[in-house]
Amino acid sequence: MSLNQCLKGKEYPEVTLTVERDQVRQFADAIREDAAIFRDPQSGKGAGYAEQVAPPTFVTKVQIMSSAEVVLDQDLGLNYMMVVHGEQEFEWRRPLVVGDVLTAVPRIADIYAKGPNEFLVIEAEVKDSSGETVAVSRTTLLSRGTAER
Amino acid sequence: MGRRPLAGIQVGDEIPSLSKVIKREDVKAYADSSGDQNPLHQDDNFARSVGFPGIIAHGMFTMAHLVKAVTDWAGDPGALKRMKVQFRAVVFMNETIVAKGRVESLDPMTKRARLSVWVEVDRAGERQLPIKNGEAEIELI
């Protein structure tokens, strides 16, 4: 079964994430990022930031929430068992810090086939509470062997 | 630790490679802290049912290590403006991943450096590339 091309451009309900101190520390622990700026507010401030800084890939949390909404869409026709994460791109406009309240509207940026596989591109522009874009995520999921021959 | 100046960097420079042994407890902690609870990264029986010998690390877990290699070199996590990667090989528990990068171009006007970045793992004497063809854009001072 192939993916529903009509969903190209579809937007999904907004996801939201507050950057919390404990979550940042746990994430830093998991990736063995031991620099002090990821662990306490004073070090963050000492390095010129407003607060304790989140590791750049902390934004993955928003990427995962965004991708989950899309892959669970029954109209898309995606078999999750056939999916692998093919590519990931992030743009960062500024580092995320503790206290940031982030929102993103996940969107299907593209659906295309190449050989036997199909590709689903999910884009999420991550904004802070002032509406400013702080990061952009582009996720390419690969659906193995589902293209129509 | 401060942000690295562009002066003193040359095209072709390699960043220090950064190695890490993949530990099951780290992958579990990553599943919990990232929110990606796919059983492929936690349940050996499930992983075997889809053709792997055991659980594999999240691609984003490997990317996080590559980002650390780049931001350690840049001296500031805020220096990283963009990264794009392709996931091309899986990573198993207790394997050693090695993050690497090389300066491909420098723009003195914008103080930006473009790097090619990748992650290697040695499996039975053969070099695999869990992350291939990566690109990173860094803002230096």
Interface residues (C-beta under 8 A of the other chain):
Chain A: Q23 Q26 F27 D29 A30 I31 R32 E33 A35 I37 F38 A47 Y49 V53 P55 P56 T57 T60 K61 Q63 I64 M65 M81 V84 H85 G86 E87 Q88 E89 F90 E91 W92 R93 R94 P95 R138
Chain B: M1 K20 D26 A29 Y30 D32 S33 S34 G35 D36 V50 G59 M60 F61 M63 A64 H65 V67 K68 T71 D76 P77 G78 L80 K81 R82 M83 K84 V85 Q86 F87
